[in-house]
Amino acid sequence: MMKDPDTVLQTTWNIVGDVKIREDSGNTFVELTQHTCDPVAISQIIIFNYNFDHIEFDLSVRSFSAGSKLDILFKDDKNEELLKNYQLDRISSFEKMSLSLADNQAFQ
């Protein structure tokens, strides 16, 4: 693992709240911890090529508060569009997620 992974996280992602890089059994992951009602969020700019038709990622939920969710947003200079909303109480402990972009208006 890197010497200071949290610094790398802070320079490559937009973070709000308590967000840390963790490692467990050889797997590296990002952990978001909400201590109060203050928001906790992570976002990153992704540049798409023209052949890009879906997003895949791994999602693990250890615990959540009522109403906790993961929003996948598309944002450009003019608009911000919600592509998918995942309610965290409906996610098992680990899932491989895939989001098709073919049906999203932002990519038409």
C-alpha positions in Angstrom: 0.0 0.0 0.0 1.1 3.6 -0.6 3.1 5.5 2.0 0.2 8.1 2.6 -2.9 6.8 0.7 -5.2 9.4 2.2 -3.2 12.2 0.6 -3.6 10.4 -2.7 -7.3 10.1 -2.1 -7.6 13.8 -1.4 -5.7 14.8 -4.5 -7.6 12.5 -6.9 -11.2 12.6 -5.5 -13.5 15.3 -4.2 -14.3 14.3 -0.6 -16.6 15.7 2.1 -16.5 14.4 5.6 -14.6 11.3 7.0 -13.3 9.4 4.0 -10.3 7.1 4.3 -8.5 4.4 2.2 -8.5 1.1 4.0 -7.0 -2.3 3.3 -8.3 -5.7 4.5 -7.1 -9.1 3.4 -5.3 -7.7 0.4 -8.3 -5.6 -0.8 -8.0 -1.8 -0.8 -11.3 0.2 -0.5 -12.6 3.6 0.3 -14.5 3.9 3.6 -17.0 6.7 4.3 -18.0 7.1 7.9 -20.8 9.4 9.1 -20.4 10.4 12.7 -23.2 13.0 12.9 -25.9 14.3 10.6 -23.2 16.1 8.5 -22.9 14.8 4.9 -20.2 12.3 3.8 -19.5 12.1 0.1 -16.9 11.2 -2.5 -16.9 12.1 -6.2 -14.5 12.0 -9.1 -14.5 13.4 -12.6 -14.5 10.6 -15.2 -13.7 11.4 -18.8 -15.6 9.2 -21.2 -14.6 8.1 -24.7 -17.2 7.6 -27.4 -17.4 3.8 -27.0 -18.2 4.0 -23.3 -21.6 2.4 -22.6 -21.6 1.4 -18.9 -19.9 1.9 -15.5 -18.9 -1.0 -13.3 -17.8 -0.9 -9.7 -17.8 -2.9 -6.5 -19.9 -1.8 -3.6 -19.8 -3.0 -0.1 -22.1 -1.6 2.7 -21.1 -2.4 6.2 -23.6 -0.2 7.9 -25.9 2.7 7.0 -28.3 5.3 8.5 -31.9 5.5 7.5 -32.2 7.1 4.1 -28.5 6.5 3.2 -28.0 6.3 -0.6 -25.4 6.3 -3.3 -26.2 8.7 -6.2 -24.4 8.4 -9.5 -24.6 11.8 -11.2 -23.7 13.1 -14.6 -22.6 16.7 -14.6 -21.4 18.9 -17.4 -21.0 22.6 -17.9 -24.8 23.1 -18.2 -26.6 20.3 -16.4 -26.5 17.8 -13.5 -28.5 14.6 -14.0 -29.1 11.7 -11.6 -28.2 8.6 -13.5 -28.9 6.1 -10.7 -29.9 6.1 -7.1 -29.0 3.1 -4.9 -30.7 2.8 -1.5 -28.0 1.4 0.7 -30.4 -0.7 2.8 -31.1 -2.7 -0.3 -27.4 -3.6 -1.0 -26.0 -6.9 0.3 -22.6 -6.8 2.0 -20.9 -6.9 -1.4 -22.2 -6.5 -4.9 -20.7 -5.9 -8.3 -22.6 -3.0 -9.8 -23.2 -2.2 -13.4 -24.9 0.9 -14.7 -25.9 1.1 -18.4 -25.5 4.5 -19.9 -27.4 3.6 -23.1 -30.8 4.5 -21.6 -29.7 7.7 -20.0 -30.8 10.9 -21.6 -27.4 12.6 -20.8 -25.6 10.3 -23.2 -28.1 10.4 -26.2 
